[in-house]
């Protein structure tokens, strides 16, 4: 009797292998064969789930977006600035927990990726801008803070991410508190 394969689990194994290889070799230098070897399967098996290297990258990005969406969905209750603090900590925690995904994102930022990075940034900016508007309405923010600051907060997180990826002496997880202190407490009334 043939061995039954859990298709969803196998797909995730292939995506995880692809992310590891993309992070190690770079997207442009990675071949489907490399992903198959990393996953411990035949090259043809990869094609049962993904028709191209771009499809692998899109799948990896989609899984990362799902995890990012969970961070946004789990902000909970409390003041807008409390939720913004949880967003900063949650995002940095996600990036620290999945450094290979972060490396892959860095690798493809400058390229023309087969997915919509702008949409991801719009979603995050929108969520942060909503929190900033609510905090402003609740009288929590000092004057001059508006939706433009959402891009600045994202930039602070990503700037720390870049430093942690290029310098092993920088712990991204240890920067969550300082980022929240500057980006949240720095705008509080």
Secondary structure in CASP SS format (residue, H / E / C, confidence):
PFRMAT SS
TARGET T0000
AUTHOR 0000-0000-0000
METHOD secondary structure of the structure
MODEL  1
X C 1.00
X C 1.00
X C 1.00
X C 1.00
X C 1.00
X C 1.00
X H 1.00
X H 1.00
X H 1.00
X H 1.00
X H 1.00
X H 1.00
X H 1.00
X H 1.00
X H 1.00
X H 1.00
X H 1.00
X H 1.00
X H 1.00
X H 1.00
X H 1.00
X H 1.00
X H 1.00
X H 1.00
X H 1.00
X C 1.00
X C 1.00
X C 1.00
X C 1.00
X C 1.00
X C 1.00
X H 1.00
X H 1.00
X H 1.00
X H 1.00
X H 1.00
X H 1.00
X H 1.00
X H 1.00
X C 1.00
X C 1.00
X C 1.00
X H 1.00
X H 1.00
X H 1.00
X H 1.00
X H 1.00
X C 1.00
X C 1.00
X C 1.00
X C 1.00
X C 1.00
X H 1.00
X H 1.00
X H 1.00
X H 1.00
X H 1.00
X H 1.00
X H 1.00
X H 1.00
X H 1.00
X H 1.00
X H 1.00
X H 1.00
X H 1.00
X H 1.00
X H 1.00
X H 1.00
X H 1.00
X H 1.00
X H 1.00
X H 1.00
X H 1.00
X C 1.00
X C 1.00
X C 1.00
X C 1.00
X C 1.00
X C 1.00
X H 1.00
X H 1.00
X H 1.00
X H 1.00
X H 1.00
X H 1.00
X H 1.00
X H 1.00
X H 1.00
X H 1.00
X H 1.00
X H 1.00
X H 1.00
X H 1.00
X H 1.00
X H 1.00
X H 1.00
X H 1.00
X C 1.00
X H 1.00
X H 1.00
X H 1.00
X H 1.00
X H 1.00
X H 1.00
X H 1.00
X H 1.00
X H 1.00
X H 1.00
X H 1.00
X C 1.00
X C 1.00
X C 1.00
X C 1.00
X C 1.00
X C 1.00
X C 1.00
X H 1.00
X H 1.00
X H 1.00
X H 1.00
X H 1.00
X H 1.00
X H 1.00
X H 1.00
X H 1.00
X H 1.00
X H 1.00
X H 1.00
X H 1.00
X H 1.00
X H 1.00
X H 1.00
X H 1.00
X H 1.00
X H 1.00
X H 1.00
X H 1.00
X C 1.00
X C 1.00
X C 1.00
X E 1.00
X C 1.00
X C 1.00
X C 1.00
X C 1.00
X C 1.00
X C 1.00
X C 1.00
X H 1.00
X H 1.00
X H 1.00
X H 1.00
X H 1.00
X H 1.00
X H 1.00
X H 1.00
X H 1.00
X H 1.00
X H 1.00
X H 1.00
X H 1.00
X H 1.00
X H 1.00
X H 1.00
X H 1.00
X H 1.00
X C 1.00
X C 1.00
X C 1.00
X C 1.00
X C 1.00
X C 1.00
X C 1.00
X C 1.00
X H 1.00
X H 1.00
X H 1.00
X H 1.00
X H 1.00
X H 1.00
X H 1.00
X H 1.00
X H 1.00
X C 1.00
X H 1.00
X H 1.00
X H 1.00
X E 1.00
X C 1.00
END
